Every structure is written in structure tokens, then in C-alpha cells.
Amino acid sequence: MGDHSVSKGLTATPAISDLLCYALYSSSLAMSRVYRPLLAGLSLTYPQYLVLMVLWTQDGLTVSEIGESLALNSATLTPLLKRMESTGYILRARSSADERQVMVNLTGKGQQTRSESARIMSSITQAAGLSETAMVDLCEELHRLRNNLNRLV
């Protein structure tokens, strides 16, 4: 790995570039920077795009179900969904079966945006510079890491 510095001459301190947490953090920032211009033409943020991806898989979910899929709490998700509704991507309505639940459905605009996802994913794949197999393997390793870490909290 990279060079290591010595803190106070007694303990070796790893270089920041050698830390897994920094590799994940900086990779996440870089990924967001690549997504930003791809989503700008759709007036979407990355979290909003993730909501669309969840709804393209299964439309008509509750806010809680979307939150579970994306590991977001309702305090974070609700303002995001309000913005998506104001821009015409989704509709929110109270469930007729249980008024405590808010159902989220795609609009025509939200459904049509799905056709753009192939272009976006292709751009991300190209930017990543990894083979499809390497990307699948990396995703599996990251999911394993996330699951292991979530068991601790």
C-alpha cells in the first residue's frame, strides 16, 4: 500500500489512501460527480434517480418500502419525494386501506425516464473502466461489506 507516516514517533499511522473507509468515501464522491451531469438534463439528483430505479422495479410502493430499499429514513425521503412530485415524476397519495401509509406511484414522465437509464448505466460502466464481471464482483463484495457492518450497529 502507500507510504505510512509515524505519529509522535511511536505508532504507525496509515496513509489516508490506505484506509478502506476513505477508499469507499472518495469512490462514492467520484461516482456522484459522474452521475451529476448525466442526471442534470432530467433535473434529478442521484437519490431521486435511485427512487425511480426502485419504482421501475415495482411501482406503487409505500414510502416505508422505498425507504427500506434505499436505507433512507422517512425524514430524509419525504422532502425528496415532495420535490419529485413537484417536478412531475411521481404521485403520492394516502393508502385507501391504511391512511397512515403514503403510496408512491410513477407518473407518465417517471415511466418515460426509464428509457434514459440504459444510456446512464452505459456511461457509468464506461467511466468505471471495469469489465461487467469485475463490476458484478465488486458489487457483491460491497454488499457483503455493508451487511457485515450493519450487523454491528
N, C-alpha and C positions, 0 to 999 in steps of 0.2 A: 504494500500500500504506500501512501505518501510519506513524506518526512514527518517525524514526530518532534515536538518541542518538549522541553523539560520545564515544568512549572516548579519554581523555587529550588531547582536542582535536586529534588528528592523523588518526585513521581513523574513518570512519563505521561504526558497528555497527548492523546491522539490529535492529529490534524483534523480540522473540521471536515475535510474531504474524505476522511476515513470513517466517518460516522454514518451508520445506516440511517439514522433519523434525518441527517442532513441530506443524504442522497435522495431519500423519499420526498422530503420537503422541497428541495430545489428542483427535482424532476416534476413535481406537481405544479410548481410555479411555471416551469418551462412549458408544460403541457397546456396550462391555462393561456399562456401567451400565444401558443399556436392556434388554439381554439378561438380566441377573441376575434381576429379578423374574419375567420370563417363564419362565425355566428353574427357578426355585426350587420351584415346585409339582411338578416332575418330579424334584427332587433331583439336578439335573445342573448341572455347571459348563459354561461356554462351550466349553472344549476337549473335554469329554466329548460335548457336543452335536455338535461337528464330527466326532468319531469316528463317532457314529451316522449322520451325514449321509453319510460315506464308505461305511459298511456298507450303508446303504439303497440306494446306487447299485450296490454289488457286495458281497454277503455272502461270508464265507469267505475273507478276505484274511489274509496273514501280517502279523505286527507290522511287519516292514520295509516292506511295501507301504502300510500305513496311515501309517507314518512318512514315507514319500516323498510321499504325497498331502498331508500336513499340514505338511511341512517340520519334523518333530519327530524328535529322535534317540530311540533306544530307552531311554536313561536317563531321559528325560522321559516317554515314552509308557508304559513298563512300570508304574509306580505308578498312573498314571491308569487304565490298563486293569484293574489289580487292583481298584481301587475300583469300577469299572463292573461287574466280575464279582461283587463282594460285594453290590452293590445289585440284581443280577439282570438287567442289560441285555445282557450278553454272556457267552459261554463261551470260555475259552481252552484249547487242547489242543495237544500236540505233534503235528506232522505225521507220519503213518504213512510217508510217502515219504522224509522227511528230518527226523530227530528234532531237528536243530538249529533248525528253524523252528517257531514257535508260530503256530497258526491261530486266528483270531478269528471267531466266529460270533455273530449276533444270537440272543437268546432270544425267546420269545413277547412278553415285556414290551418288549424292544428294538424288535421289529417293530411292536407296537401304538403305540408312542410316535410313530411316523411320522405318524399322523393328527393329532398336535398340531403338527407342523411347519408346516402351512398357516396355522394361527392365529398362530404365532410369526412367520412370514415376513410375514404381513399387518400385524402390529403393528409390525414393523421398517420396512416400507415406509411406513406411515403416519407413524411417528416421524421418518423421514428427510426427509419433506416434499419428495421428488423424484419426478418422473414416472418411469414404468417405463423410458422411453427414456434419461432422464438417468442413472438408476441403472446401466443396462447400459453406457452410455458411460463412466461413472466407473469401473466395474469393469474395463473394457478398458484404460483409461488406467493404473489402478493395477497391473494385471498387467504392462503394458508397462514401467512404472517398476521393479517388482520384478525382472523379467527383466533389464533393463539393469543394475541394481545387482548382481544375482547374477553377472553376467559379470565384475565387478571383484574378486570375492572367491573 
